[in-house]
Amino acid sequence: MAAVTEDQVEAVRALVAAIPPGAVSTYGDLAAAAGLSSPRIVGWIMRTDSADLPWHRVVPASGRPSPGLRARQLTRLREEGVRIVDDRIDLKSHRMRPDGPGPTGVPD
């Protein structure tokens, strides 16, 4: 993995902190918005520095959380009103793209 600067870590943290309840963003969306070369860098940042962030609002582009986090993540998202069908997050309705056009991620 490429070296990650403190500025990049802080950019990702700020983007994650800005995801409102009822919305989600993908690792790829956050990587693009932070100018990172790979969604995996966002994953690494989230694994190492996200205890005080709404980590559950960051999801894979597939909409299916990883097995190790699935139950906890889906429970928290459901509590925020995120629609989930067959353990898949409804990205069309809840995805927030921090760097460009697309749904706001906040349902009416």
C-alpha positions as CSV (number, residue, x, y, z in Angstrom):
1,M,0.0,0.0,0.0
2,A,1.2,3.5,-0.7
3,A,2.3,5.7,2.1
4,V,-0.6,7.5,3.8
5,T,-0.2,11.0,5.0
6,E,-1.8,12.5,8.1
7,D,-3.6,14.9,5.8
8,Q,-5.1,12.0,3.9
9,V,-6.2,10.3,7.1
10,E,-7.8,13.6,8.3
11,A,-9.5,14.0,5.0
12,V,-11.1,10.6,5.2
13,R,-12.1,11.1,8.8
14,A,-13.8,14.4,7.9
15,L,-15.7,12.8,5.0
16,V,-16.9,9.9,7.2
17,A,-17.9,12.3,10.0
18,A,-20.0,14.2,7.5
19,I,-22.1,11.2,6.4
20,P,-25.5,11.9,8.0
21,P,-27.7,9.3,9.7
22,G,-29.7,7.4,7.2
23,A,-27.0,7.7,4.5
24,V,-24.0,5.6,3.5
25,S,-21.0,6.1,1.4
26,T,-18.8,3.5,-0.3
27,Y,-15.0,3.1,0.3
28,G,-14.6,4.0,-3.4
29,D,-16.6,7.2,-3.1
30,L,-14.6,8.3,-0.1
31,A,-11.3,7.4,-1.8
32,A,-12.2,9.5,-4.8
33,A,-13.3,12.5,-2.7
34,A,-10.1,12.3,-0.6
35,G,-7.9,12.0,-3.7
36,L,-6.7,8.5,-2.8
37,S,-5.5,6.0,-5.3
38,S,-7.5,3.0,-3.9
39,P,-10.6,2.3,-1.8
40,R,-8.4,-0.1,0.2
41,I,-6.6,2.9,1.7
42,V,-9.9,4.0,3.1
43,G,-10.5,0.5,4.5
44,W,-7.1,0.6,6.2
45,I,-7.8,4.0,7.7
46,M,-11.2,2.8,8.9
47,R,-9.6,-0.3,10.5
48,T,-7.0,1.7,12.3
49,D,-8.6,5.1,13.1
50,S,-12.4,5.1,13.2
51,A,-13.5,4.3,16.8
52,D,-15.1,7.8,17.2
53,L,-16.6,7.9,13.7
54,P,-19.9,6.5,12.2
55,W,-17.9,3.6,10.7
56,H,-21.2,1.7,10.0
57,R,-22.0,4.2,7.3
58,V,-19.1,3.2,5.1
59,V,-19.9,0.2,3.0
60,P,-18.5,-1.8,0.1
61,A,-19.8,-0.9,-3.4
62,S,-21.7,-4.1,-3.5
63,G,-23.9,-3.0,-0.6
64,R,-23.0,-6.1,1.3
65,P,-21.0,-5.6,4.5
66,S,-18.2,-8.0,5.3
67,P,-19.3,-11.1,7.2
68,G,-17.3,-10.1,10.3
69,L,-19.3,-6.8,10.7
70,R,-22.5,-7.7,8.9
71,A,-24.9,-8.2,11.9
72,R,-23.6,-5.1,13.8
73,Q,-23.4,-2.9,10.8
74,L,-26.8,-3.8,9.4
75,T,-28.5,-3.4,12.8
76,R,-27.1,0.1,13.2
77,L,-28.1,1.1,9.7
78,R,-31.6,-0.2,10.1
79,E,-31.9,1.8,13.3
80,E,-31.1,4.9,11.2
81,G,-33.8,4.0,8.7
82,V,-31.5,2.6,5.9
83,R,-33.4,0.1,3.8
84,I,-31.8,-3.3,3.7
85,V,-33.0,-6.2,1.5
86,D,-31.5,-9.7,1.8
87,D,-28.5,-8.3,3.8
88,R,-27.8,-5.7,1.1
89,I,-28.0,-2.0,1.6
90,D,-30.2,-0.1,-0.8
91,L,-27.5,2.1,-2.2
92,K,-29.8,3.6,-4.8
93,S,-31.8,5.2,-2.0
94,H,-29.2,5.9,0.7
95,R,-25.8,6.4,-1.1
96,M,-24.1,9.8,-0.5
97,R,-21.4,10.7,-2.9
98,P,-19.3,13.3,-1.2
99,D,-17.5,14.5,-4.3
100,G,-20.1,14.8,-7.0
101,P,-23.5,14.3,-8.4
102,G,-25.8,11.5,-7.1
103,P,-28.4,10.9,-4.4
104,T,-27.9,12.9,-1.3
105,G,-28.3,9.7,0.7
106,V,-30.9,11.2,3.0
107,P,-34.4,9.8,2.3
108,D,-37.4,12.0,2.7
